[in-house]
Amino acid sequence: MAFTVIPASVPIHTEEWVRALNAPASELEPLNEAELDFVRRFKLRAEDHQRRTVLLRKYVLERQQRQGTQFGHLVEELIRPLDERFSVVSVSRRGTPEGWKVTLADGERGVVEFECPLPLVEAFADEAATKQEYESLRQFLTRQLNQEAAS
C-alpha cells in the first residue's frame, strides 16, 4: 500500500547538527533568491547558512521521511491481521510535537487517527524496539480499531 509521510523540520538530533557542520563543500546546496536575500539582510556567511539551515533541514527531513516510512509499513503489517479493510493513508510528524499522527481509512467506516509517541516511533525506525514495545503497539492499534468499530 502507498501512504504519505508528512515530516516536520524539527526536532534536530545532535548527529544531524555535527554532520551538517562537517559536510564537505560539495554537499552544500545553492541558495535560492529568498535565502540569498536573508543572508545579505542579516550579514551572514552564505556557507554558514547553507550548513546550519539548508543542509541541516535536509538531513532532518530525510530522517523523518525514513522514520515515517518504516513506521507506516510497521502499522500496515500490524493492522492487516486485525482488520484488513483499513489501510494507512498518512503518517505525519507535522503538528504533533510529542509524536507521529497515523491516519487509517476504511471505505465503509471512515477514518481513524491516533498519535504514537516519538520515542516509540524512533525505536522502531532504528530497529531498537523491544518485543514489549512491539506488543504494546499491536495492542494499542487493536484498541484504536475496536473503538472505531464500536462507534
Secondary structure by P-SEA (a helix, b strand, c coil): cbbbbbbccccccaaaaaaaaaccccccccccaaaaaaaaaacccaaaaaaccaaaaaaaaaaaaaaaaaaaaaaaaaacccccccccccccccccccbbbbbbbbcccccccccccaaaaaaaaaccccaaaaaaaaaaaaaaaaaaaac
